[in-house]
Amino acid sequence: MSLANWRDLSIVLLAIEAFIISLAPAVLFYLCVRGISWVLEQIRTYAPQVQGYFRQGAEIAENVSQKIAAPFVAISAAAAQVRRWRSALSSSQWIQKGV
């Protein structure tokens, strides 16, 4: 065999090797796309249910926090009302005294 024949054979072998080596990433990408499609389908199926549970949890947390904060808000409002009455009384006393 001449050198040209070996050259042609090596080119064919390199092309076959390159095809086989590039086949592995192609199969991997194909499986990744299939897996992502399956995951998206599952998310579309179960996401509304999960969202409903989270909405219920948020409503419960809101109700509990309102019940916990209500006494503190009432105390703060009463204290502000007392301060305002005290301020109004002290200013009216100064007016009556003529100061």
BADO-820517 format. One record per residue (C-alpha): x, y, z; residue number from 1. Coordinates in Angstrom, 3 decimals. Example, Ala and Ser with C-alpha at 12.3 -4.5 7.8 and 13.67 -1.06 7.14 Angstrom:
% residues 2
<node xx="12.300" yy="-4.500" zz="7.800" i="1"/>
<node xx="13.670" yy="-1.060" zz="7.140" i="2"/>
//
This chain:
% residues 99
<node xx="0.000" yy="0.000" zz="0.000" i="1"/>
<node xx="1.160" yy="3.440" zz="-0.797" i="2"/>
<node xx="1.296" yy="6.402" zz="1.528" i="3"/>
<node xx="-1.779" yy="7.951" zz="-0.123" i="4"/>
<node xx="-3.827" yy="4.874" zz="0.723" i="5"/>
<node xx="-2.779" yy="5.053" zz="4.402" i="6"/>
<node xx="-3.638" yy="8.763" zz="4.420" i="7"/>
<node xx="-7.127" yy="8.095" zz="3.063" i="8"/>
<node xx="-7.673" yy="5.259" zz="5.530" i="9"/>
<node xx="-6.575" yy="7.399" zz="8.468" i="10"/>
<node xx="-8.949" yy="10.197" zz="7.385" i="11"/>
<node xx="-11.841" yy="7.717" zz="7.244" i="12"/>
<node xx="-10.912" yy="6.306" zz="10.679" i="13"/>
<node xx="-10.673" yy="9.830" zz="12.161" i="14"/>
<node xx="-14.087" yy="10.698" zz="10.735" i="15"/>
<node xx="-15.607" yy="7.533" zz="12.248" i="16"/>
<node xx="-13.978" yy="8.234" zz="15.625" i="17"/>
<node xx="-15.179" yy="11.829" zz="15.586" i="18"/>
<node xx="-18.724" yy="10.671" zz="14.812" i="19"/>
<node xx="-18.700" yy="8.107" zz="17.620" i="20"/>
<node xx="-17.204" yy="10.570" zz="20.111" i="21"/>
<node xx="-19.744" yy="13.264" zz="19.197" i="22"/>
<node xx="-22.559" yy="10.722" zz="19.571" i="23"/>
<node xx="-22.140" yy="10.580" zz="23.372" i="24"/>
<node xx="-22.807" yy="14.316" zz="23.978" i="25"/>
<node xx="-25.677" yy="14.213" zz="21.478" i="26"/>
<node xx="-27.334" yy="11.364" zz="23.388" i="27"/>
<node xx="-26.686" yy="13.181" zz="26.666" i="28"/>
<node xx="-28.295" yy="16.390" zz="25.369" i="29"/>
<node xx="-31.265" yy="14.414" zz="24.042" i="30"/>
<node xx="-31.825" yy="12.781" zz="27.420" i="31"/>
<node xx="-31.482" yy="16.141" zz="29.179" i="32"/>
<node xx="-34.135" yy="17.683" zz="26.949" i="33"/>
<node xx="-36.463" yy="14.737" zz="27.556" i="34"/>
<node xx="-35.870" yy="15.004" zz="31.299" i="35"/>
<node xx="-36.538" yy="18.735" zz="31.335" i="36"/>
<node xx="-39.738" yy="18.206" zz="29.366" i="37"/>
<node xx="-40.874" yy="15.608" zz="31.894" i="38"/>
<node xx="-40.046" yy="17.919" zz="34.821" i="39"/>
<node xx="-41.949" yy="20.814" zz="33.241" i="40"/>
<node xx="-44.958" yy="18.572" zz="32.700" i="41"/>
<node xx="-44.869" yy="17.518" zz="36.351" i="42"/>
<node xx="-44.547" yy="21.137" zz="37.466" i="43"/>
<node xx="-47.544" yy="22.162" zz="35.359" i="44"/>
<node xx="-49.528" yy="19.332" zz="36.915" i="45"/>
<node xx="-48.712" yy="19.896" zz="40.574" i="46"/>
<node xx="-47.874" yy="23.615" zz="40.750" i="47"/>
<node xx="-51.489" yy="24.803" zz="41.210" i="48"/>
<node xx="-51.952" yy="22.398" zz="44.133" i="49"/>
<node xx="-48.732" yy="23.517" zz="45.768" i="50"/>
<node xx="-49.623" yy="27.141" zz="45.161" i="51"/>
<node xx="-52.970" yy="26.550" zz="46.892" i="52"/>
<node xx="-51.203" yy="25.116" zz="49.929" i="53"/>
<node xx="-48.853" yy="28.084" zz="50.075" i="54"/>
<node xx="-51.808" yy="30.477" zz="49.754" i="55"/>
<node xx="-53.547" yy="28.742" zz="52.669" i="56"/>
<node xx="-50.352" yy="28.952" zz="54.700" i="57"/>
<node xx="-50.024" yy="32.657" zz="53.955" i="58"/>
<node xx="-53.624" yy="33.293" zz="55.014" i="59"/>
<node xx="-53.133" yy="31.387" zz="58.253" i="60"/>
<node xx="-49.895" yy="33.255" zz="58.971" i="61"/>
<node xx="-51.624" yy="36.579" zz="58.256" i="62"/>
<node xx="-54.510" yy="35.765" zz="60.608" i="63"/>
<node xx="-52.191" yy="34.614" zz="63.390" i="64"/>
<node xx="-49.950" yy="37.670" zz="63.053" i="65"/>
<node xx="-52.996" yy="39.965" zz="63.167" i="66"/>
<node xx="-54.205" yy="38.250" zz="66.347" i="67"/>
<node xx="-50.760" yy="38.507" zz="67.919" i="68"/>
<node xx="-50.241" yy="42.150" zz="66.967" i="69"/>
<node xx="-53.764" yy="43.367" zz="67.851" i="70"/>
<node xx="-53.101" yy="43.922" zz="71.597" i="71"/>
<node xx="-49.876" yy="45.817" zz="70.914" i="72"/>
<node xx="-51.590" yy="48.028" zz="68.339" i="73"/>
<node xx="-54.439" yy="48.714" zz="70.769" i="74"/>
<node xx="-52.006" yy="49.636" zz="73.560" i="75"/>
<node xx="-50.074" yy="51.917" zz="71.224" i="76"/>
<node xx="-53.281" yy="53.611" zz="70.070" i="77"/>
<node xx="-54.457" yy="54.096" zz="73.656" i="78"/>
<node xx="-51.093" yy="55.559" zz="74.652" i="79"/>
<node xx="-51.209" yy="57.975" zz="71.717" i="80"/>
<node xx="-54.738" yy="59.001" zz="72.702" i="81"/>
<node xx="-53.643" yy="59.659" zz="76.300" i="82"/>
<node xx="-50.682" yy="61.726" zz="75.074" i="83"/>
<node xx="-53.004" yy="63.753" zz="72.859" i="84"/>
<node xx="-55.477" yy="64.345" zz="75.703" i="85"/>
<node xx="-52.627" yy="65.390" zz="77.997" i="86"/>
<node xx="-51.332" yy="67.738" zz="75.323" i="87"/>
<node xx="-54.797" yy="69.193" zz="74.746" i="88"/>
<node xx="-55.405" yy="69.667" zz="78.476" i="89"/>
<node xx="-52.042" yy="71.281" zz="79.117" i="90"/>
<node xx="-52.455" yy="73.706" zz="76.219" i="91"/>
<node xx="-55.998" yy="74.610" zz="77.336" i="92"/>
<node xx="-54.731" yy="75.282" zz="80.886" i="93"/>
<node xx="-52.103" yy="77.694" zz="79.525" i="94"/>
<node xx="-54.775" yy="79.480" zz="77.527" i="95"/>
<node xx="-57.058" yy="79.852" zz="80.547" i="96"/>
<node xx="-54.220" yy="81.218" zz="82.705" i="97"/>
<node xx="-53.416" yy="83.809" zz="80.094" i="98"/>
<node xx="-49.881" yy="82.695" zz="79.422" i="99"/>
//
